[in-house]
Amino acid sequence: IENLKKIELGHYTNLLENDAEYKFVLPIPEDNLDLSSFFEKESLKLDTFEGELYPYQVQGSKWLISSSISNTGGILGDEMGLGKTVQLIFLFCYEKSKSQYPNLVICPSTLIENWFREIQKFAPSLKVSKHRGYDRTGSVVNLKNYDVIICSYETAISDRILFKNVEWNILVLDEAQYIKNPSSNRTNHVKTLNRRIGIAVSGTPVEKKLKDLWSIVDFIRPNYLGDLAQFEE
């Protein structure tokens, strides 16, 4: 009992998903870092991030980093106008020195320019590409040359074969209510993309039914809430 240690959320959910009868748990590997001092800071600073986060954005960014470190992902559900994009950009800056794989942002086509401008403003050192139009690349190698790729849901479906051949670090779904229908082609195609973690961004993760939330969580951690029939029951 005296030697019990805290475990990360990723370890805990893995235990739950595997139906483990855990009477003891393994300690966290030392290379997972002790982030207690990091999370106690009132502000966050990174050389690659240009800007000042509001206190609630600091909390959100800490949570995103924690979700990334524990390989769990999650839903960033701040209301509209509170700076969800900025918090994700801070996460991308944090990840720049941690991962050799690119990050993918899938969003409505009307938000591609906004994402591009915000990244250029707050993280000009990040290599970012708007993947759209007839001149978009068809090469996996070209995609891997960027820190962040931005595309629409429609393009992600059109280029699903190309995107499936990329090992994405973080897959961000902006306006994630776009995958609230678990039986739609859009939802199913997005869920097949290879990624280390998925993060859903939405001010309205539940628009009409709890099934909306199940579909989004199933993208983040498949089977965590059971299958849809179990969930609805």
Backbone as CSV, one residue per row, in Angstrom:
resi,resn,N_x,N_y,N_z,CA_x,CA_y,CA_z,C_x,C_y,C_z
1,ILE,0.834,-1.202,0.000,0.000,0.000,0.000,0.863,1.244,0.000
2,GLU,1.946,1.225,0.797,2.783,2.413,0.922,3.448,2.776,-0.395
3,ASN,3.647,1.789,-1.265,4.370,2.034,-2.506,3.458,2.333,-3.695
4,LEU,2.143,2.458,-3.445,1.244,2.763,-4.552,1.535,4.144,-5.102
5,LYS,1.481,4.248,-6.429,1.713,5.534,-7.077,0.505,5.893,-7.912
6,LYS,0.401,7.173,-8.224,-0.658,7.613,-9.124,-0.365,7.094,-10.527
7,ILE,-1.435,6.846,-11.281,-1.262,6.456,-12.675,-1.936,7.503,-13.550
8,GLU,-1.508,7.555,-14.805,-2.087,8.503,-15.734,-3.434,7.994,-16.239
9,LEU,-4.223,8.920,-16.776,-5.536,8.568,-17.292,-5.442,7.496,-18.374
10,GLY,-4.410,7.574,-19.204,-4.250,6.583,-20.260,-4.094,5.180,-19.716
11,HIS,-3.322,5.026,-18.638,-3.165,3.723,-18.014,-4.499,3.231,-17.447
12,TYR,-5.213,4.133,-16.797,-6.475,3.759,-16.162,-7.505,3.301,-17.191
13,THR,-7.666,4.064,-18.278,-8.652,3.694,-19.290,-8.263,2.394,-19.988
14,ASN,-6.961,2.161,-20.140,-6.533,0.886,-20.731,-6.925,-0.286,-19.832
15,LEU,-6.806,-0.084,-18.528,-7.228,-1.123,-17.591,-8.723,-1.387,-17.717
16,LEU,-9.503,-0.309,-17.812,-10.948,-0.463,-17.932,-11.325,-1.167,-19.228
17,GLU,-10.686,-0.755,-20.317,-11.028,-1.314,-21.616,-10.667,-2.782,-21.712
18,ASN,-9.661,-3.214,-20.964,-9.236,-4.612,-20.998,-9.870,-5.441,-19.889
19,ASP,-10.859,-4.841,-19.194,-11.565,-5.542,-18.114,-10.599,-6.128,-17.084
20,ALA,-9.575,-5.368,-16.779,-8.561,-5.877,-15.852,-9.105,-5.896,-14.423
21,GLU,-8.862,-6.996,-13.741,-9.164,-7.062,-12.313,-7.903,-6.634,-11.574
22,TYR,-7.787,-5.328,-11.406,-6.522,-4.813,-10.906,-6.551,-4.657,-9.381
23,LYS,-5.688,-5.452,-8.742,-5.497,-5.310,-7.309,-4.231,-4.510,-7.031
24,PHE,-3.445,-4.337,-8.060,-2.272,-3.478,-7.963,-2.042,-2.902,-9.354
25,VAL,-1.306,-1.831,-9.408,-1.012,-1.215,-10.699,0.489,-0.990,-10.821
26,LEU,0.951,-0.991,-12.042,2.370,-0.742,-12.271,2.658,0.748,-12.181
27,PRO,3.808,1.119,-11.676,4.146,2.541,-11.615,4.337,3.113,-13.018
28,ILE,4.179,4.410,-13.126,4.391,5.083,-14.401,5.868,5.021,-14.759
29,PRO,6.202,4.686,-16.004,7.600,4.710,-16.408,8.218,6.081,-16.164
30,GLU,9.467,6.069,-15.766,10.122,7.329,-15.404,10.180,8.301,-16.573
31,ASP,10.212,7.773,-17.815,10.357,8.675,-18.958,9.051,9.394,-19.294
32,ASN,7.986,9.152,-18.518,6.736,9.879,-18.739,6.748,11.255,-18.082
33,LEU,7.798,11.551,-17.358,8.027,12.861,-16.762,7.113,13.146,-15.571
34,ASP,7.618,13.905,-14.639,6.812,14.408,-13.542,6.382,15.814,-13.910
35,LEU,5.113,15.990,-14.195,4.627,17.275,-14.699,4.000,18.136,-13.605
36,SER,4.136,17.727,-12.343,3.459,18.459,-11.282,3.878,19.929,-11.250
37,SER,5.182,20.199,-11.341,5.638,21.587,-11.301,5.181,22.345,-12.537
38,PHE,5.130,21.631,-13.666,4.691,22.260,-14.916,3.233,22.710,-14.810
39,PHE,2.363,21.859,-14.263,0.947,22.171,-14.204,0.607,23.154,-13.099
40,GLU,1.524,23.364,-12.175,1.268,24.325,-11.113,1.553,25.762,-11.563
41,LYS,2.184,25.913,-12.698,2.509,27.252,-13.184,1.236,27.994,-13.602
42,GLU,1.215,29.286,-13.322,0.043,30.085,-13.677,0.073,30.505,-15.143
43,SER,1.231,30.470,-15.770,1.337,30.827,-17.184,2.182,29.774,-17.888
44,LEU,2.053,29.715,-19.199,2.825,28.772,-19.999,3.636,29.538,-21.025
45,LYS,4.880,29.135,-21.200,5.749,29.791,-22.161,6.434,28.751,-23.032
46,LEU,6.438,28.988,-24.310,7.195,28.184,-25.260,7.851,29.132,-26.253
47,ASP,9.076,28.836,-26.605,9.788,29.705,-27.548,9.088,29.774,-28.902
48,THR,8.383,28.716,-29.264,7.752,28.659,-30.587,6.356,29.273,-30.608
49,PHE,5.840,29.658,-29.441,4.498,30.240,-29.369,4.589,31.729,-29.091
50,GLU,4.003,32.536,-29.954,4.031,33.992,-29.804,2.648,34.484,-29.406
51,GLY,2.529,34.854,-28.170,1.239,35.317,-27.685,1.108,35.062,-26.198
52,GLU,0.045,35.575,-25.622,-0.216,35.418,-24.198,-1.568,34.732,-24.025
53,LEU,-1.584,33.647,-23.289,-2.824,32.917,-23.064,-3.575,33.499,-21.868
54,TYR,-4.881,33.550,-21.977,-5.701,33.908,-20.827,-5.645,32.760,-19.812
55,PRO,-5.933,33.050,-18.542,-5.834,31.991,-17.522,-6.621,30.731,-17.864
56,TYR,-7.839,30.875,-18.389,-8.623,29.677,-18.705,-8.027,28.944,-19.907
57,GLN,-7.346,29.685,-20.807,-6.670,29.033,-21.929,-5.429,28.282,-21.455
58,VAL,-4.795,28.811,-20.409,-3.661,28.102,-19.798,-4.133,26.760,-19.263
59,GLN,-5.272,26.772,-18.551,-5.809,25.528,-18.011,-6.156,24.548,-19.130
60,GLY,-6.774,25.062,-20.186,-7.125,24.208,-21.306,-5.904,23.635,-21.994
61,SER,-4.869,24.446,-22.145,-3.640,23.981,-22.798,-2.933,22.938,-21.949
62,LYS,-2.932,23.136,-20.630,-2.343,22.125,-19.737,-3.078,20.796,-19.887
63,TRP,-4.400,20.886,-19.956,-5.192,19.661,-20.094,-4.908,18.974,-21.426
64,LEU,-4.769,19.757,-22.499,-4.466,19.177,-23.806,-3.111,18.476,-23.792
65,ILE,-2.126,19.117,-23.179,-0.791,18.516,-23.095,-0.848,17.228,-22.284
66,SER,-1.581,17.258,-21.173,-1.733,16.058,-20.359,-2.414,14.944,-21.154
67,SER,-3.435,15.299,-21.931,-4.147,14.316,-22.749,-3.244,13.732,-23.818
68,SER,-2.304,14.532,-24.298,-1.366,14.047,-25.303,-0.330,13.122,-24.673
69,ILE,0.205,13.525,-23.543,1.227,12.723,-22.877,0.677,11.348,-22.480
70,SER,-0.578,11.321,-22.049,-1.177,10.062,-21.613,-1.780,9.275,-22.772
71,ASN,-1.662,9.821,-23.996,-2.182,9.147,-25.197,-3.681,8.882,-25.131
72,THR,-4.422,9.783,-24.497,-5.863,9.588,-24.383,-6.663,10.452,-25.351
73,GLY,-6.173,11.659,-25.658,-6.993,12.578,-26.441,-8.161,13.073,-25.617
74,GLY,-9.146,13.689,-26.271,-10.291,14.185,-25.520,-11.108,15.165,-26.318
75,ILE,-12.070,15.773,-25.641,-12.941,16.777,-26.256,-12.640,18.130,-25.634
76,LEU,-12.276,19.093,-26.461,-12.126,20.473,-26.008,-13.447,21.177,-26.317
77,GLY,-14.238,21.393,-25.275,-15.606,21.852,-25.484,-15.881,23.268,-25.028
78,ASP,-14.904,24.161,-25.079,-15.161,25.559,-24.733,-16.235,26.149,-25.649
79,GLU,-16.942,27.130,-25.133,-17.946,27.796,-25.956,-17.285,28.604,-27.061
80,MET,-18.067,28.994,-28.042,-17.565,29.736,-29.196,-16.946,31.064,-28.761
81,GLY,-15.788,31.378,-29.341,-15.144,32.652,-29.075,-14.163,32.653,-27.921
82,LEU,-13.967,31.502,-27.260,-13.077,31.453,-26.098,-11.660,31.005,-26.449
83,GLY,-11.388,30.777,-27.726,-10.005,30.503,-28.124,-9.613,29.048,-28.140
84,LYS,-10.482,28.201,-28.634,-10.117,26.785,-28.738,-8.961,26.586,-29.715
85,THR,-8.993,27.332,-30.813,-7.938,27.207,-31.827,-6.571,27.539,-31.247
86,VAL,-6.501,28.601,-30.466,-5.230,29.028,-29.872,-4.671,27.953,-28.948
87,GLN,-5.532,27.315,-28.191,-5.071,26.266,-27.281,-4.497,25.079,-28.050
88,LEU,-5.123,24.742,-29.181,-4.592,23.652,-30.011,-3.258,24.053,-30.637
89,ILE,-3.132,25.304,-31.024,-1.864,25.775,-31.601,-0.753,25.676,-30.564
90,PHE,-1.072,26.008,-29.323,-0.071,25.860,-28.259,0.345,24.398,-28.135
91,LEU,-0.612,23.483,-28.228,-0.301,22.067,-28.170,0.606,21.662,-29.328
92,PHE,0.331,22.165,-30.525,1.181,21.845,-31.678,2.612,22.336,-31.447
93,CYS,2.740,23.504,-30.840,4.077,24.024,-30.523,4.786,23.110,-29.535
94,TYR,4.064,22.661,-28.533,4.634,21.742,-27.551,5.078,20.451,-28.231
95,GLU,4.299,19.974,-29.178,4.573,18.706,-29.842,5.707,18.789,-30.858
96,LYS,6.053,19.985,-31.288,7.021,20.133,-32.377,8.336,19.415,-32.098
97,SER,8.813,19.478,-30.879,10.084,18.838,-30.535,9.892,17.418,-30.012
98,LYS,8.621,16.982,-29.901,8.342,15.674,-29.316,8.076,14.597,-30.363
99,SER,7.574,14.998,-31.519,7.136,14.005,-32.498,7.664,14.340,-33.881
100,GLN,7.998,13.312,-34.639,8.453,13.480,-36.012,7.303,13.380,-37.009
101,TYR,6.095,13.113,-36.496,4.948,12.930,-37.370,4.121,14.213,-37.458
102,PRO,3.462,14.449,-38.588,2.662,15.668,-38.748,1.334,15.574,-38.012
103,ASN,0.732,16.731,-37.782,-0.588,16.822,-37.174,-1.601,17.194,-38.254
104,LEU,-2.810,16.676,-38.150,-3.844,16.944,-39.140,-5.037,17.608,-38.475
105,VAL,-5.474,18.728,-39.062,-6.691,19.417,-38.622,-7.736,19.266,-39.717
106,ILE,-8.860,18.658,-39.370,-9.987,18.554,-40.293,-11.079,19.476,-39.782
107,CYS,-11.560,20.353,-40.641,-12.523,21.364,-40.221,-13.464,21.694,-41.379
108,PRO,-14.541,22.411,-41.131,-15.365,22.895,-42.239,-14.526,23.775,-43.168
109,SER,-14.822,23.737,-44.455,-14.008,24.474,-45.433,-13.951,25.966,-45.121
110,THR,-15.002,26.504,-44.503,-15.040,27.936,-44.192,-14.055,28.328,-43.099
111,LEU,-13.506,27.348,-42.378,-12.596,27.652,-41.270,-11.125,27.417,-41.615
112,ILE,-10.857,26.932,-42.821,-9.461,26.635,-43.190,-8.595,27.889,-43.129
113,GLU,-9.056,28.979,-43.704,-8.272,30.219,-43.697,-8.046,30.732,-42.293
114,ASN,-9.048,30.629,-41.441,-8.896,31.084,-40.060,-7.823,30.278,-39.340
115,TRP,-7.851,28.957,-39.503,-6.816,28.126,-38.895,-5.435,28.520,-39.402
116,PHE,-5.326,28.734,-40.694,-4.036,29.076,-41.296,-3.524,30.406,-40.742
117,ARG,-4.399,31.421,-40.688,-3.994,32.739,-40.178,-3.588,32.670,-38.709
118,GLU,-4.356,31.926,-37.919,-4.057,31.839,-36.490,-2.719,31.148,-36.240
119,ILE,-2.425,30.120,-37.005,-1.135,29.443,-36.832,0.006,30.368,-37.242
120,GLN,-0.156,31.077,-38.339,0.883,32.019,-38.761,1.087,33.125,-37.735
121,LYS,0.017,33.531,-37.076,0.099,34.609,-36.095,0.766,34.151,-34.803
122,PHE,0.330,33.013,-34.280,0.793,32.569,-32.958,1.978,31.610,-33.008
123,ALA,2.183,30.967,-34.145,3.277,29.994,-34.242,3.900,30.049,-35.638
124,PRO,4.515,31.176,-35.989,5.068,31.334,-37.344,6.171,30.345,-37.683
125,SER,6.760,29.706,-36.679,7.831,28.745,-36.952,7.285,27.387,-37.391
126,LEU,5.978,27.146,-37.194,5.386,25.884,-37.620,5.186,25.887,-39.136
127,LYS,5.509,24.781,-39.760,5.268,24.625,-41.193,3.848,24.112,-41.379
128,VAL,3.020,24.936,-42.006,1.605,24.602,-42.126,1.188,24.633,-43.592
129,SER,0.299,23.724,-43.962,-0.159,23.631,-45.346,-1.677,23.542,-45.392
130,LYS,-2.279,24.314,-46.315,-3.714,24.195,-46.591,-3.876,23.153,-47.698
131,HIS,-4.380,22.007,-47.342,-4.511,20.900,-48.295,-5.890,20.989,-48.944
132,ARG,-5.938,21.654,-50.081,-7.216,21.828,-50.760,-6.969,22.222,-52.219
133,GLY,-8.009,22.134,-53.028,-7.907,22.578,-54.418,-7.190,21.584,-55.315
134,TYR,-7.103,21.935,-56.565,-6.516,21.040,-57.561,-5.002,20.912,-57.429
135,ASP,-4.363,21.879,-56.786,-2.908,21.836,-56.685,-2.430,21.195,-55.381
136,ARG,-3.337,20.589,-54.633,-2.914,19.947,-53.388,-2.058,18.721,-53.705
137,THR,-1.193,18.400,-52.767,-0.243,17.318,-53.009,-0.932,15.954,-52.993
138,GLY,-0.356,15.041,-53.744,-0.815,13.660,-53.710,0.258,12.759,-53.148
139,SER,1.246,13.378,-52.502,2.424,12.652,-52.020,2.438,12.568,-50.496
140,VAL,2.611,11.362,-49.988,2.750,11.164,-48.548,3.997,11.878,-48.029
141,VAL,5.069,11.824,-48.809,6.325,12.463,-48.407,6.130,13.956,-48.225
142,ASN,5.393,14.589,-49.136,5.149,16.027,-49.006,4.348,16.354,-47.752
143,LEU,3.372,15.527,-47.446,2.582,15.765,-46.243,3.445,15.681,-44.990
144,LYS,4.387,14.758,-44.983,5.239,14.565,-43.816,6.225,15.712,-43.608
145,ASN,6.353,16.583,-44.605,7.279,17.716,-44.479,6.703,18.863,-43.652
146,TYR,5.437,18.753,-43.270,4.779,19.844,-42.543,4.519,19.451,-41.087
147,ASP,4.417,20.483,-40.258,4.029,20.269,-38.862,2.521,20.102,-38.744
148,VAL,1.782,20.896,-39.534,0.323,20.877,-39.476,-0.248,20.912,-40.893
149,ILE,-1.160,19.996,-41.168,-1.921,19.996,-42.415,-3.359,20.361,-42.061
150,ILE,-3.964,21.258,-42.845,-5.352,21.659,-42.622,-6.169,21.293,-43.854
151,CYS,-7.295,20.638,-43.641,-8.164,20.316,-44.776,-9.611,20.269,-44.317
152,SER,-10.523,20.214,-45.275,-11.949,20.129,-44.980,-12.361,18.673,-44.807
153,TYR,-13.536,18.472,-44.259,-14.074,17.119,-44.125,-14.251,16.474,-45.499
154,GLU,-14.691,17.262,-46.474,-14.897,16.730,-47.815,-13.585,16.259,-48.432
155,THR,-12.535,17.045,-48.273,-11.236,16.675,-48.828,-10.665,15.460,-48.102
156,ALA,-10.887,15.394,-46.802,-10.399,14.233,-46.041,-11.013,12.942,-46.566
157,ILE,-12.272,13.018,-46.996,-12.935,11.839,-47.567,-12.393,11.564,-48.972
158,SER,-12.258,12.616,-49.785,-11.769,12.450,-51.152,-10.356,11.874,-51.168
159,ASP,-9.517,12.319,-50.228,-8.111,11.903,-50.186,-7.859,10.870,-49.090
160,ARG,-8.882,10.079,-48.749,-8.755,9.148,-47.624,-7.659,8.107,-47.849
161,ILE,-7.449,7.684,-49.088,-6.396,6.696,-49.349,-5.031,7.312,-49.076
162,LEU,-4.838,8.541,-49.524,-3.584,9.260,-49.259,-3.389,9.441,-47.761
163,PHE,-4.427,9.912,-47.062,-4.322,10.210,-45.644,-4.126,8.947,-44.798
164,LYS,-4.673,7.829,-45.260,-4.517,6.579,-44.514,-3.074,6.081,-44.534
165,ASN,-2.292,6.562,-45.481,-0.890,6.146,-45.591,0.055,7.027,-44.787
166,VAL,-0.521,7.920,-43.993,0.277,8.804,-43.139,0.027,8.429,-41.682
167,GLU,1.099,8.343,-40.909,0.981,8.167,-39.461,0.860,9.563,-38.846
168,TRP,-0.352,9.944,-38.497,-0.567,11.269,-37.927,-0.258,11.255,-36.430
169,ASN,0.304,12.345,-35.968,0.559,12.478,-34.535,-0.749,12.798,-33.817
170,ILE,-1.298,13.986,-34.053,-2.577,14.378,-33.470,-3.556,14.659,-34.598
171,LEU,-4.710,14.048,-34.530,-5.788,14.313,-35.483,-6.846,15.145,-34.776
172,VAL,-7.016,16.373,-35.226,-7.980,17.298,-34.627,-9.207,17.398,-35.526
173,LEU,-10.366,17.198,-34.951,-11.618,17.438,-35.657,-12.248,18.704,-35.104
174,ASP,-12.212,19.777,-35.895,-12.850,21.022,-35.478,-14.325,20.964,-35.882
175,GLU,-15.177,21.584,-35.046,-16.629,21.440,-35.223,-16.959,19.944,-35.307
176,ALA,-16.559,19.230,-34.264,-16.631,17.769,-34.266,-18.050,17.232,-34.317
177,GLN,-19.038,18.116,-34.148,-20.416,17.654,-34.312,-20.683,17.206,-35.756
178,TYR,-19.731,17.472,-36.653,-19.837,16.993,-38.030,-19.805,15.464,-38.085
179,ILE,-19.333,14.812,-37.020,-19.329,13.345,-37.007,-20.308,12.808,-35.968
180,LYS,-21.355,13.578,-35.676,-22.322,13.144,-34.661,-23.153,11.953,-35.122
181,ASN,-23.251,11.758,-36.434,-24.001,10.614,-36.963,-23.041,9.440,-37.139
182,PRO,-23.110,8.428,-36.281,-22.118,7.345,-36.321,-22.189,6.472,-37.570
183,SER,-23.284,6.557,-38.321,-23.425,5.713,-39.508,-23.090,6.428,-40.814
184,SER,-22.708,7.703,-40.743,-22.423,8.454,-41.970,-21.061,8.077,-42.534
185,ASN,-20.916,8.229,-43.850,-19.633,7.963,-44.503,-18.545,8.867,-43.943
186,ARG,-18.900,10.119,-43.693,-17.925,11.080,-43.158,-17.344,10.570,-41.843
187,THR,-18.216,10.154,-40.934,-17.773,9.667,-39.631,-16.899,8.435,-39.772
188,ASN,-17.349,7.486,-40.549,-16.618,6.227,-40.691,-15.258,6.420,-41.342
189,HIS,-15.167,7.293,-42.337,-13.881,7.525,-43.004,-12.893,8.208,-42.056
190,VAL,-13.370,9.197,-41.318,-12.489,9.918,-40.397,-11.939,8.982,-39.324
191,LYS,-12.758,8.069,-38.848,-12.341,7.179,-37.768,-11.304,6.147,-38.205
192,THR,-11.154,5.955,-39.526,-10.179,4.974,-40.008,-8.780,5.554,-40.161
193,LEU,-8.626,6.864,-40.001,-7.310,7.485,-40.186,-6.379,7.110,-39.030
194,ASN,-5.140,6.802,-39.363,-4.150,6.420,-38.348,-3.691,7.650,-37.577
195,ARG,-3.784,7.608,-36.279,-3.327,8.732,-35.456,-2.899,8.215,-34.100
196,ARG,-1.981,8.956,-33.481,-1.585,8.606,-32.106,-2.725,8.943,-31.153
197,ILE,-3.280,10.140,-31.274,-4.445,10.524,-30.477,-5.399,11.350,-31.336
198,GLY,-6.647,11.379,-30.923,-7.641,12.224,-31.557,-8.169,13.251,-30.572
199,ILE,-8.357,14.477,-31.048,-8.945,15.526,-30.215,-10.127,16.125,-30.969
200,ALA,-11.272,16.111,-30.323,-12.478,16.692,-30.900,-12.663,18.094,-30.336
201,VAL,-12.950,19.046,-31.216,-13.134,20.434,-30.809,-14.562,20.843,-31.153
202,SER,-15.334,21.212,-30.152,-16.725,21.554,-30.417,-17.323,22.327,-29.260
203,GLY,-18.047,23.383,-29.584,-18.805,24.093,-28.559,-20.124,23.404,-28.275
204,THR,-20.494,22.447,-29.149,-21.769,21.738,-28.988,-21.575,20.242,-29.226
205,PRO,-20.855,19.557,-28.340,-20.628,18.119,-28.542,-21.907,17.292,-28.465
206,VAL,-22.947,17.839,-27.833,-24.264,17.191,-27.843,-25.259,18.199,-28.407
207,GLU,-25.689,17.978,-29.651,-26.622,18.920,-30.275,-28.073,18.522,-30.022
208,LYS,-28.384,17.228,-30.203,-29.769,16.785,-30.062,-29.905,15.547,-29.192
209,LYS,-29.003,14.593,-29.375,-29.119,13.318,-28.675,-27.796,12.939,-28.035
210,LEU,-27.863,12.093,-27.000,-26.643,11.593,-26.383,-25.822,10.767,-27.376
211,LYS,-26.491,10.232,-28.400,-25.783,9.482,-29.429,-24.725,10.346,-30.110
212,ASP,-24.976,11.668,-30.179,-23.975,12.583,-30.743,-22.667,12.453,-29.979
213,LEU,-22.767,12.440,-28.661,-21.577,12.356,-27.820,-20.910,10.993,-27.965
214,TRP,-21.709,9.933,-28.062,-21.135,8.596,-28.236,-20.279,8.544,-29.495
215,SER,-20.764,9.118,-30.576,-20.035,9.070,-31.842,-18.701,9.793,-31.744
216,ILE,-18.694,10.924,-31.053,-17.452,11.697,-30.910,-16.465,10.960,-30.008
217,VAL,-16.958,10.420,-28.895,-16.081,9.678,-27.988,-15.541,8.423,-28.672
218,ASP,-16.338,7.816,-29.543,-15.894,6.623,-30.255,-14.743,6.951,-31.200
219,PHE,-14.674,8.184,-31.672,-13.523,8.632,-32.462,-12.290,8.761,-31.570
220,ILE,-12.474,9.298,-30.368,-11.342,9.549,-29.472,-10.799,8.250,-28.892
221,ARG,-11.698,7.446,-28.318,-11.305,6.160,-27.727,-12.338,5.110,-28.108
222,PRO,-12.124,4.429,-29.229,-13.087,3.421,-29.688,-13.396,2.399,-28.597
223,ASN,-14.679,2.092,-28.465,-15.184,1.075,-27.534,-15.177,1.511,-26.065
224,TYR,-14.722,2.701,-25.790,-14.671,3.144,-24.393,-16.068,3.191,-23.776
225,LEU,-17.062,3.592,-24.566,-18.439,3.636,-24.085,-19.237,2.416,-24.545
226,GLY,-18.533,1.362,-24.937,-19.217,0.191,-25.473,-19.700,0.451,-26.879
227,ASP,-20.378,-0.539,-27.466,-20.919,-0.292,-28.800,-22.203,0.532,-28.662
228,LEU,-22.718,1.009,-29.792,-23.840,1.943,-29.756,-25.074,1.309,-29.133
229,ALA,-25.329,0.037,-29.429,-26.503,-0.624,-28.866,-26.414,-0.684,-27.348
230,GLN,-25.233,-1.019,-26.823,-25.048,-1.054,-25.366,-25.253,0.321,-24.760
231,PHE,-24.699,1.324,-25.429,-24.778,2.693,-24.920,-26.230,3.168,-24.857
232,GLU,-26.981,2.911,-25.931,-28.367,3.370,-25.955,-29.226,2.620,-24.929
233,GLU,-28.889,1.359,-24.721,-29.618,0.581,-23.708,-29.373,1.122,-22.298
